[in-house]
Amino acid sequence: RTRHRVPVWVASSACAEVVACLALCPMEATKIRLVTDPLYASSTLGALRRVISENGVTSLWQGVAPILVRQVPYTVAKLAGYEVISQHLRNPLAAGVLAGSAAAVVSQPGDVVLARLCGGSAQARLTGVCALEDASVGAVLSSITNPAQLFVGLYPRACM
């Protein structure tokens, strides 16, 4: 019974994060527009309606794949990692710090790719909207010449 705990923790963490990303992605798309253009709409519901009318319902999830690449490893490492580490350390605070640090490390490559997808877009810089439909994960990955580039910014992220 105990030998199946870690795979169950990993699978349940991954499933929970996929559901969370699918649920939160529409609100994130709406929030980005409200933050970058205060005149976009007078309310969250108004912004959501405008996004749908201008870009279609599916546009609310256009950035979900790169977000999943970052978030699923993060959540698995944090939640399942905490369970495993806390069994050995018996110190919840230390287990949380170690699991959070591990989560930052395993998800950093996905974070770098996502940042390059959004930050490298002229449209994103001018409008604040990440143009993921025009971006290519393959192009971002092929631009990386040294694996260390995937871990740029890890220290401040691990401290968060």
Secondary structure as UniProt FT lines:
FT   HELIX           2..4
FT   HELIX           5..36
FT   TURN            38..39
FT   HELIX           44..55
FT   HELIX           57..61
FT   TURN            62..63
FT   HELIX           64..89
FT   HELIX           92..119
FT   HELIX           122..127
FT   HELIX           132..134
FT   HELIX           137..142
FT   HELIX           147..151
FT   TURN            152..153
FT   HELIX           154..159
//
